[in-house]
Amino acid sequence: MATELYGTYGRLLTTEGRTAVTNSTNVVFIGAAKCADAGGDYIGVADEPVYISSEAEYGTVFGGAVGDGWSLSEAVEAAFRVCNLRGIWVVNVNHEDDGAPEFASEASVSAANLLGDASLETGVYAIQKLYPDHGAIADIACIPVFHTAVGVTKSDLLSALKANVVKANGHWDGIICYDITENSGQKNASNIVVPANVVSAKDLQDERAVANFGHVITSLSSGTVARAISGAAVKACLYAQSDSIQQGKLPSRTIGNQYLSGVLGIAIDLSGSWSAPLRISEASATSLSADGITSWLNKGGGRWFTWGDHTSAFSAGTVSDERARFDSNIRMLLNITNHFQLAWQDYIDDKLTLQMRNDILQEENEYLGYCVSCGALIGDPVCIFAPDNNNSTAQSGQFYFKSLATNTPPAKYLDLGLAFTSEGFKVYLSNEE
């Protein structure tokens, strides 16, 4: 006789591992890997974008492991342990001729190798290989650890990094995440953050850059000691994680106020040696945000969140161009321009008939409408083909389309005004019981 199922019932299932986030946002890290196998022989490849989909794959390709002191290992930890991504791109700049890998360290990698050569597409310039060789666009680029030497400064490295995500291959646009230069004066004797000294150390003020303060202290695997890894690397990966859960997978949310599990605190890292955990108040974290620096906030009980939603162009509570106010603004606008180029690049040298012009207008307006439906834009964005913009160029085969769009702003500040009133005392004077 069959048993009839009736009522409520609960049962435990076999434990499952976390499902990796499928990220369509491409995060590219430039740094150094150990590049040594168990016997100390050089393995891996230098100055080439390599897609890594797990810690294990990173170890197989480059011989490195989380916690080994190499900069790309910090990127791997940020990607696969902190943010649980499906994959990242890495460019290793540790060359075989840099010395015996078994004796080498991160410090043995020269700043010149990290910077690279534009004509050879090495170092940070290897980003230029990403699209032609792999069909991928560098949406976010990050250097987890900066090496500087005579003739090569952090400013040089940041400038080169930004230059390689602005019109990469003549077309594609992305942003960079970077750690501001840290120093002992950014905290007092009680390890409390001194905001003014943090602000004065901001290295780059630019709408294409997101500045981070604070290394992230993490210990996400059993039996390991706490480590302090690049906060910029974590935020670069967090962008990809956040994009994956937004409607339409659009880059429409700011980096601010996002929870990070497994984070023990933040610290200042000075030449590979990190300080005691920092204390940072909401007022201090907010003041850093007002100067275009993203940081971190403990909301109680060790629950650490990102804090700050501006590009590094934001300074002293203002910005010269409103599009640069929020990181989500610039990222969403770049998404639209990249989408246009990807959609129509195969049509170059086709006849621009009236039908083709109208097809472009229809497609672009449909995409703008889609962005509105996903909550990424507001209002009535429109793509137009203005005669005034094309009168003098049409005969040379140059055609100009123009889109007008308004980003959906983040709820940066919510305020409730509450006024006391004596109105309620009337209940005492009522005859009703």
C-alpha positions as CSV (number, residue, x, y, z in Angstrom):
1,M,0.0,0.0,0.0
2,A,1.4,3.3,-1.0
3,T,2.3,5.9,1.7
4,E,0.3,9.1,1.3
5,L,2.3,12.2,1.8
6,Y,0.4,14.6,4.1
7,G,1.4,17.5,6.3
8,T,4.7,19.3,6.6
9,Y,8.2,17.8,6.7
10,G,11.7,19.0,6.8
11,R,15.0,17.3,6.1
12,L,18.7,18.0,5.7
13,L,20.4,17.6,2.4
14,T,24.0,16.9,1.6
15,T,26.2,20.0,2.0
16,E,27.0,21.8,-1.2
17,G,29.8,24.1,-1.9
18,R,29.2,27.7,-2.9
19,T,28.2,28.1,-6.5
20,A,30.7,30.5,-8.2
21,V,29.2,33.7,-9.6
22,T,29.2,33.8,-13.4
23,N,30.7,37.2,-14.0
24,S,30.4,38.8,-17.5
25,T,32.4,41.8,-16.3
26,N,36.1,41.3,-17.2
27,V,38.5,42.1,-14.4
28,V,42.2,42.2,-15.4
29,F,45.0,42.1,-12.8
30,I,48.6,43.0,-13.6
31,G,51.2,41.8,-11.2
32,A,53.7,39.0,-10.5
33,A,53.2,35.3,-9.8
34,K,55.6,32.8,-8.3
35,C,56.2,31.0,-11.6
36,A,58.0,28.1,-10.0
37,D,57.1,24.4,-9.9
38,A,58.0,22.0,-7.0
39,G,61.5,21.7,-8.4
40,G,62.1,25.4,-8.7
41,D,61.9,25.5,-12.5
42,Y,60.2,28.4,-14.2
43,I,56.6,27.8,-15.3
44,G,53.9,30.1,-16.6
45,V,53.9,32.8,-19.2
46,A,54.8,36.5,-18.9
47,D,53.2,39.6,-20.5
48,E,50.2,37.7,-21.8
49,P,46.5,37.9,-20.6
50,V,45.6,34.5,-19.1
51,Y,42.1,33.5,-17.9
52,I,42.1,31.8,-14.5
53,S,39.0,30.1,-13.3
54,S,40.1,28.7,-9.9
55,E,42.8,28.7,-7.3
56,A,43.8,25.3,-8.5
57,E,44.3,26.5,-12.1
58,Y,46.4,29.4,-10.9
59,G,48.6,27.0,-9.1
60,T,48.9,24.7,-12.1
61,V,49.7,27.6,-14.5
62,F,52.0,29.7,-12.3
63,G,53.0,27.6,-9.4
64,G,51.5,30.1,-7.0
65,A,49.2,29.8,-4.0
66,V,47.1,32.1,-1.9
67,G,49.2,33.5,0.9
68,D,52.6,33.0,-0.9
69,G,53.4,36.8,-0.9
70,W,53.0,37.4,-4.7
71,S,50.7,40.1,-5.9
72,L,48.7,38.0,-8.3
73,S,47.9,35.6,-5.4
74,E,46.2,38.5,-3.7
75,A,44.0,38.9,-6.8
76,V,43.3,35.2,-6.8
77,E,42.2,35.3,-3.1
78,A,40.0,38.4,-3.8
79,A,38.4,36.7,-6.8
80,F,37.8,33.1,-5.6
81,R,37.6,33.3,-1.8
82,V,36.3,36.8,-1.0
83,C,34.0,37.4,-4.1
84,N,33.5,33.8,-5.4
85,L,33.9,34.8,-9.1
86,R,33.9,32.4,-12.0
87,G,37.1,33.8,-13.4
88,I,39.6,36.7,-13.8
89,W,42.3,37.7,-16.3
90,V,45.8,38.0,-15.1
91,V,49.0,39.4,-16.7
92,N,52.1,38.0,-15.0
93,V,55.2,40.2,-15.3
94,N,57.7,37.9,-13.5
95,H,60.0,36.9,-16.3
96,E,62.1,33.7,-16.5
97,D,65.3,35.9,-16.6
98,D,64.4,37.8,-13.4
99,G,66.3,35.2,-11.3
100,A,65.8,31.7,-10.0
101,P,62.1,31.4,-9.1
102,E,62.8,29.3,-6.0
103,F,64.7,32.3,-4.5
104,A,62.8,35.1,-6.0
105,S,60.2,37.2,-4.3
106,E,57.7,39.8,-5.3
107,A,60.4,42.5,-4.6
108,S,62.6,40.9,-7.2
109,V,60.3,41.9,-10.0
110,S,61.4,45.2,-11.4
111,A,59.1,48.2,-11.7
112,A,60.1,48.4,-15.3
113,N,58.7,45.0,-16.0
114,L,55.4,46.0,-14.3
115,L,55.2,49.2,-16.4
116,G,56.3,47.4,-19.5
117,D,56.7,48.7,-23.0
118,A,54.0,50.1,-25.2
119,S,55.6,49.1,-28.5
120,L,56.1,45.5,-27.3
121,E,52.7,45.3,-25.4
122,T,54.4,44.1,-22.2
123,G,53.6,44.9,-18.6
124,V,50.4,47.0,-18.2
125,Y,50.4,47.4,-22.0
126,A,49.6,43.7,-22.4
127,I,46.0,44.8,-21.8
128,Q,46.0,45.7,-25.5
129,K,46.2,41.9,-26.3
130,L,43.0,41.1,-24.5
131,Y,40.5,41.9,-27.2
132,P,42.4,40.8,-30.4
133,D,43.6,37.6,-28.9
134,H,40.7,36.6,-26.7
135,G,37.7,38.8,-27.7
136,A,37.4,40.3,-24.2
137,I,37.2,43.9,-23.1
138,A,39.0,45.1,-20.0
139,D,36.1,46.4,-18.0
140,I,38.2,46.9,-14.8
141,A,41.9,46.8,-14.4
142,C,44.0,46.7,-11.2
143,I,47.6,46.5,-10.0
144,P,47.4,44.7,-6.6
145,V,50.9,45.7,-5.5
146,F,53.0,48.6,-6.8
147,H,56.7,48.4,-7.3
148,T,58.6,51.6,-8.0
149,A,62.2,52.3,-8.7
150,V,64.4,55.0,-10.2
151,G,62.7,56.2,-13.4
152,V,59.4,54.4,-12.6
153,T,56.9,55.9,-10.2
154,K,53.5,55.0,-9.0
155,S,52.2,57.9,-11.0
156,D,53.8,56.4,-14.1
157,L,52.2,53.1,-13.4
158,L,48.7,54.5,-12.8
159,S,48.9,56.8,-15.8
160,A,49.9,53.8,-18.0
161,L,47.2,51.6,-16.5
162,K,44.5,54.2,-17.1
163,A,45.7,54.8,-20.6
164,N,45.3,51.2,-21.4
165,V,41.6,51.0,-20.4
166,V,40.7,54.2,-22.3
167,K,40.0,53.4,-25.9
168,A,41.9,50.1,-25.7
169,N,42.6,48.9,-29.3
170,G,41.2,52.3,-30.3
171,H,37.7,51.3,-29.1
172,W,37.0,49.8,-25.7
173,D,36.6,51.7,-22.4
174,G,36.9,50.6,-18.8
175,I,38.0,51.9,-15.4
176,I,40.8,51.2,-13.0
177,C,40.8,50.4,-9.3
178,Y,43.8,51.4,-7.2
179,D,45.1,51.5,-3.7
180,I,46.1,54.9,-2.5
181,T,49.6,55.2,-1.1
182,E,49.5,54.2,2.6
183,N,51.6,55.6,5.3
184,S,51.9,55.4,9.1
185,G,50.5,58.9,9.6
186,Q,47.1,57.7,8.4
187,K,46.4,56.3,11.8
188,N,47.0,57.6,15.3
189,A,48.4,55.8,18.4
190,S,45.1,54.0,18.9
191,N,45.0,52.8,15.3
192,I,42.1,55.1,14.5
193,V,42.1,56.4,11.0
194,V,43.1,60.1,10.4
195,P,41.1,61.1,7.4
196,A,43.0,64.3,6.5
197,N,46.2,62.2,6.1
198,V,44.5,59.7,4.0
199,V,43.1,62.3,1.6
200,S,46.4,64.0,1.1
201,A,47.8,60.6,-0.2
202,K,45.3,60.2,-3.0
203,D,47.4,59.4,-6.0
204,L,45.1,60.0,-9.0
205,Q,42.0,62.2,-9.4
206,D,40.2,60.9,-12.5
207,E,36.6,59.9,-13.5
208,R,38.0,56.5,-14.9
209,A,39.6,55.6,-11.5
210,V,38.2,54.4,-8.2
211,A,40.5,55.0,-5.3
212,N,40.6,52.6,-2.3
213,F,42.0,53.1,1.2
214,G,42.7,50.1,3.4
215,H,44.0,46.6,2.9
216,V,41.5,43.9,3.7
217,I,42.4,41.4,6.5
218,T,41.1,38.0,5.6
219,S,41.5,34.4,6.7
220,L,39.1,32.4,4.7
221,S,40.5,28.9,4.9
222,S,41.0,26.6,7.9
223,G,44.5,26.6,9.3
224,T,45.8,29.8,7.7
225,V,46.9,33.0,9.4
226,A,45.2,36.3,8.7
227,R,46.5,38.2,5.7
228,A,46.1,41.7,4.5
229,I,45.4,41.9,0.8
230,S,44.8,44.7,-1.7
231,G,41.5,46.5,-1.0
232,A,41.5,47.7,-4.6
233,A,41.7,44.0,-5.8
234,V,38.8,43.1,-3.6
235,K,36.7,46.0,-4.9
236,A,37.6,45.2,-8.6
237,C,36.2,41.7,-8.0
238,L,33.3,43.0,-6.1
239,Y,32.2,45.1,-9.1
240,A,32.1,41.9,-11.2
241,Q,30.1,40.1,-8.4
242,S,27.6,42.9,-8.1
243,D,27.2,43.3,-11.9
244,S,26.3,39.6,-12.1
245,I,23.2,40.1,-9.9
246,Q,21.9,43.4,-11.3
247,Q,19.0,43.2,-13.6
248,G,20.4,42.7,-17.1
249,K,23.8,42.2,-15.6
250,L,24.4,45.9,-16.2
251,P,27.1,47.9,-14.2
252,S,24.5,50.1,-12.7
253,R,25.2,49.8,-8.9
254,T,27.9,51.7,-7.0
255,I,30.6,49.9,-5.1
256,G,29.3,51.4,-1.9
257,N,27.6,49.7,1.0
258,Q,28.2,46.1,-0.1
259,Y,28.8,43.4,2.5
260,L,31.9,41.2,2.5
261,S,31.8,37.9,4.3
262,G,35.0,36.5,5.8
263,V,36.6,39.9,6.3
264,L,38.2,40.4,9.7
265,G,39.0,44.1,9.4
266,I,41.2,46.5,7.5
267,A,44.8,47.6,7.9
268,I,47.6,49.7,6.5
269,D,50.2,47.8,4.6
270,L,53.7,49.2,4.6
271,S,56.2,47.3,2.3
272,G,54.5,44.0,2.9
273,S,54.1,44.3,6.6
274,W,50.6,45.2,7.8
275,S,49.6,47.1,10.9
276,A,47.2,46.2,13.6
277,P,43.6,46.4,12.5
278,L,42.3,49.9,12.0
279,R,39.3,51.5,13.6
280,I,37.3,53.8,11.3
281,S,34.1,55.6,12.2
282,E,31.2,56.1,9.8
283,A,31.9,59.9,10.0
284,S,35.6,59.3,8.9
285,A,34.6,56.8,6.1
286,T,32.0,59.3,4.9
287,S,34.6,62.2,4.9
288,L,36.9,60.0,2.8
289,S,34.0,59.5,0.3
290,A,33.5,63.2,0.1
291,D,37.0,63.4,-1.3
292,G,36.6,60.6,-3.8
293,I,38.1,57.8,-1.7
294,T,36.3,54.6,-1.1
295,S,37.0,52.7,2.1
296,W,35.3,50.3,4.5
297,L,32.9,50.4,7.4
298,N,32.3,48.0,10.3
299,K,28.5,48.1,10.9
300,G,28.8,46.2,14.2
301,G,29.6,42.7,15.1
302,G,32.5,42.5,12.7
303,R,30.2,43.0,9.6
304,W,32.4,44.9,7.2
305,F,30.9,46.8,4.2
306,T,32.4,48.9,1.4
307,W,31.8,52.6,1.9
308,G,31.9,55.3,-0.7
309,D,30.3,55.6,-4.2
310,H,32.3,58.2,-6.1
311,T,35.0,58.2,-8.7
312,S,38.3,59.6,-7.7
313,A,37.4,62.7,-9.7
314,F,35.1,63.7,-6.8
315,S,36.9,66.0,-4.5
316,A,35.9,68.3,-1.6
317,G,32.3,67.3,-2.1
318,T,32.1,68.3,-5.7
319,V,32.9,67.4,-9.2
320,S,33.5,69.4,-12.4
321,D,31.4,67.1,-14.6
322,E,28.2,65.4,-13.1
323,R,28.8,62.2,-15.0
324,A,31.9,61.7,-12.9
325,R,30.1,62.0,-9.6
326,F,29.2,58.3,-9.1
327,D,31.2,55.3,-10.2
328,S,28.0,53.7,-11.5
329,N,27.5,56.8,-13.8
330,I,30.7,56.4,-15.7
331,R,30.6,52.6,-15.8
332,M,27.1,52.6,-17.2
333,L,27.9,55.2,-19.8
334,L,30.9,53.3,-20.9
335,N,28.7,50.2,-21.2
336,I,26.5,52.0,-23.7
337,T,29.4,53.2,-25.9
338,N,31.0,49.7,-25.8
339,H,27.7,48.2,-26.7
340,F,27.4,50.5,-29.7
341,Q,30.8,49.6,-31.0
342,L,30.3,45.9,-30.6
343,A,26.9,45.9,-32.2
344,W,28.0,47.7,-35.4
345,Q,31.7,47.0,-35.9
346,D,31.0,44.3,-38.5
347,Y,28.9,46.7,-40.6
348,I,31.8,49.1,-41.3
349,D,32.2,49.6,-45.0
350,D,28.7,48.4,-45.7
351,K,26.5,50.9,-47.6
352,L,24.9,53.3,-45.1
353,T,21.4,53.2,-46.6
354,L,18.5,54.9,-45.0
355,Q,17.4,51.5,-43.8
356,M,20.8,50.8,-42.1
357,R,20.7,54.3,-40.5
358,N,17.2,53.5,-39.2
359,D,18.2,50.1,-38.0
360,I,21.0,51.6,-36.0
361,L,18.6,54.1,-34.5
362,Q,16.1,51.5,-33.7
363,E,18.6,49.1,-32.1
364,E,20.2,51.8,-30.0
365,N,16.9,53.2,-28.8
366,E,15.8,49.7,-27.9
367,Y,18.9,49.2,-25.9
368,L,18.4,52.5,-24.1
369,G,14.9,51.4,-23.3
370,Y,16.1,48.1,-22.1
371,C,18.5,49.9,-19.7
372,V,15.5,51.9,-18.4
373,S,13.5,48.7,-17.9
374,C,16.4,47.3,-15.9
375,G,16.5,50.4,-13.7
376,A,19.9,51.5,-14.9
377,L,18.7,54.7,-16.6
378,I,15.7,57.0,-15.9
379,G,13.5,59.2,-18.0
380,D,13.4,58.9,-21.8
381,P,16.9,58.4,-23.2
382,V,17.2,58.7,-26.9
383,C,19.6,58.1,-29.8
384,I,19.4,60.5,-32.6
385,F,21.0,61.2,-36.0
386,A,21.2,64.9,-36.2
387,P,21.7,66.5,-39.6
388,D,23.8,69.3,-38.2
389,N,26.3,66.7,-37.0
390,N,26.6,65.1,-40.4
391,N,26.2,67.8,-43.0
392,S,29.9,68.2,-43.6
393,T,31.1,64.6,-43.0
394,A,28.6,62.4,-44.8
395,Q,30.4,62.7,-48.1
396,S,33.6,61.3,-46.5
397,G,31.7,58.3,-45.0
398,Q,31.8,59.6,-41.4
399,F,28.4,59.4,-39.7
400,Y,27.7,60.6,-36.1
401,F,25.0,59.3,-33.9
402,K,24.3,60.9,-30.5
403,S,22.6,59.4,-27.4
404,L,21.2,61.3,-24.5
405,A,20.8,59.4,-21.3
406,T,20.4,60.0,-17.5
407,N,21.8,57.5,-15.0
408,T,19.6,56.3,-12.2
409,P,21.2,57.9,-9.1
410,P,22.0,55.8,-6.0
411,A,20.1,56.4,-2.8
412,K,23.2,58.0,-1.3
413,Y,21.3,59.8,1.5
414,L,17.9,59.1,3.0
415,D,16.5,61.6,5.5
416,L,13.4,61.5,7.7
417,G,12.3,64.7,9.4
418,L,10.3,64.0,12.6
419,A,8.5,66.7,14.5
420,F,7.0,66.4,17.9
421,T,3.4,67.4,18.1
422,S,1.0,67.8,21.0
423,E,-1.9,66.6,18.8
424,G,-1.9,63.2,20.5
425,F,-2.8,64.6,23.9
426,K,-6.3,65.2,22.6
427,V,-7.0,61.5,23.4
428,Y,-7.1,62.4,27.1
429,L,-9.8,65.0,26.5
430,S,-12.0,62.7,24.5
431,N,-15.2,61.3,26.0
432,E,-14.5,58.0,24.4
433,E,-13.0,55.2,26.5
